[in-house]
Amino acid sequence: MYLNSKAELLESTFTERSKLERKIDGLTPTELEYPGTMGEWSVKDIMQHLVDWEQRWISWYEAGKRGEAVVTPEPGYNWRQMGQLNEKYRLMHKDRPLYEVMSDFQASYQQILGAIEKIPESEMLALKVYPWTGKLPLIAWIAGNTCAHYRWAIQMIHPRSIRRKMGKL
């Protein structure tokens, strides 16, 4: 996903996040925690996954601002090991109470919006501002951990399918 301005990024982030929230609105706690939405993952797992990646991006950005070396996606993992990394965090968080995950889901979103608001558009669009962004502008990294990731989550969550698997339809 390539965006040309901070305004486009914010609009896309708000739009996709709103769609995601509408998609999960009305799911019961049992439905949110039911495994099998995406493999063994529940909707709660997907929400926690989004929090993990939002927080990961925030940590990369803050470390980069301080001039620290940033290793993406995280030390000991490369981008070809995304499945392993994501499963590591799913297992780490799978027993967290739903209310904590949903609270973090809202708080992390507010935190990332605050970070986006503070970043000058010129910094978002320029290349090579931070070594860890490689050949991509910062805006692409932000979109990958916000609007594009929310769009992915929307595609993974199917309330009717969850209810059917639970025997409710």
FENTAUR-V495678 format. One record per residue. N is the residue number from 1. RES is the residue in three letters. OMEGA is omega in radians with two decimals (none if undefined). BURIAL is b if it has 16 or more other C-alpha atoms within 10 Angstrom, else e. Layout:
n: [N/N]
res: [RES/RES]
omega: [OMEGA/OMEGA]
burial: [BURIAL/BURIAL]
//
This chain:
n: [1/2/3/4/5/6/7/8/9/10/11/12/13/14/15/16/17/18/19/20/21/22/23/24/25/26/27/28/29/30/31/32/33/34/35/36/37/38/39/40/41/42/43/44/45/46/47/48/49/50/51/52/53/54/55/56/57/58/59/60/61/62/63/64/65/66/67/68/69/70/71/72/73/74/75/76/77/78/79/80/81/82/83/84/85/86/87/88/89/90/91/92/93/94/95/96/97/98/99/100/101/102/103/104/105/106/107/108/109/110/111/112/113/114/115/116/117/118/119/120/121/122/123/124/125/126/127/128/129/130/131/132/133/134/135/136/137/138/139/140/141/142/143/144/145/146/147/148/149/150/151/152/153/154/155/156/157/158/159/160/161/162/163/164/165/166/167/168/169]
res: [MET/TYR/LEU/ASN/SER/LYS/ALA/GLU/LEU/LEU/GLU/SER/THR/PHE/THR/GLU/ARG/SER/LYS/LEU/GLU/ARG/LYS/ILE/ASP/GLY/LEU/THR/PRO/THR/GLU/LEU/GLU/TYR/PRO/GLY/THR/MET/GLY/GLU/TRP/SER/VAL/LYS/ASP/ILE/MET/GLN/HIS/LEU/VAL/ASP/TRP/GLU/GLN/ARG/TRP/ILE/SER/TRP/TYR/GLU/ALA/GLY/LYS/ARG/GLY/GLU/ALA/VAL/VAL/THR/PRO/GLU/PRO/GLY/TYR/ASN/TRP/ARG/GLN/MET/GLY/GLN/LEU/ASN/GLU/LYS/TYR/ARG/LEU/MET/HIS/LYS/ASP/ARG/PRO/LEU/TYR/GLU/VAL/MET/SER/ASP/PHE/GLN/ALA/SER/TYR/GLN/GLN/ILE/LEU/GLY/ALA/ILE/GLU/LYS/ILE/PRO/GLU/SER/GLU/MET/LEU/ALA/LEU/LYS/VAL/TYR/PRO/TRP/THR/GLY/LYS/LEU/PRO/LEU/ILE/ALA/TRP/ILE/ALA/GLY/ASN/THR/CYS/ALA/HIS/TYR/ARG/TRP/ALA/ILE/GLN/MET/ILE/HIS/PRO/ARG/SER/ILE/ARG/ARG/LYS/MET/GLY/LYS/LEU]
omega: [3.11/3.12/-3.04/-3.11/3.06/3.13/3.10/3.11/-3.13/3.12/3.14/3.12/3.12/-3.09/-3.10/3.12/3.10/3.10/3.13/-3.14/3.07/-3.11/-3.11/3.12/3.13/3.05/3.12/3.06/3.12/3.12/3.12/-3.09/-3.09/3.13/3.08/3.08/-3.13/-3.00/3.10/-3.05/3.00/3.03/3.09/3.11/3.13/3.12/3.10/3.09/3.12/3.08/-3.13/-3.09/3.04/-3.12/3.09/3.13/3.13/-3.14/3.08/-3.09/-3.12/3.09/3.11/3.11/3.12/3.14/3.14/3.05/-3.14/3.08/3.11/-0.03/2.98/-3.13/3.13/-3.12/3.00/-3.04/3.09/-3.13/-3.11/3.14/3.12/3.14/3.14/3.12/3.08/-3.12/3.07/3.14/3.14/-3.03/-2.96/-3.12/3.08/3.09/-3.13/-3.09/3.10/3.14/-3.10/3.06/3.10/3.11/3.12/-3.10/-3.13/3.11/3.12/3.14/-3.12/3.06/3.10/3.12/-3.13/-3.11/-3.07/-3.07/3.08/-3.13/-3.13/3.10/-3.14/-2.99/-3.10/3.07/3.00/3.04/3.12/-3.13/-3.07/-3.14/3.08/-3.07/-3.09/3.02/-3.14/-3.11/3.12/3.10/3.12/-3.14/3.14/-3.12/3.07/-2.98/3.13/3.13/3.09/3.11/3.08/-3.11/3.11/-3.13/-3.10/-3.03/-3.13/-3.09/-3.14/3.12/3.10/-3.12/3.11/3.12/3.14/3.14/-3.12/3.14/none]
burial: [e/e/e/e/e/b/e/e/b/b/e/b/b/b/e/b/b/e/e/b/e/e/b/b/e/e/e/e/e/e/b/b/b/b/b/e/b/e/e/e/b/b/b/b/b/b/b/b/b/b/b/b/b/b/b/b/b/b/e/b/b/e/e/b/e/e/e/e/e/b/e/e/b/e/e/e/e/e/e/e/e/e/e/e/b/e/e/e/e/b/e/e/b/b/e/e/e/b/e/e/b/e/e/b/b/e/e/b/b/e/e/b/e/e/e/b/e/e/e/e/b/e/e/b/b/e/b/e/b/b/e/b/b/e/e/b/b/b/b/b/b/b/b/b/b/b/b/b/b/b/b/e/b/b/e/b/b/b/b/e/e/b/e/e/e/e/e/e/e]
//
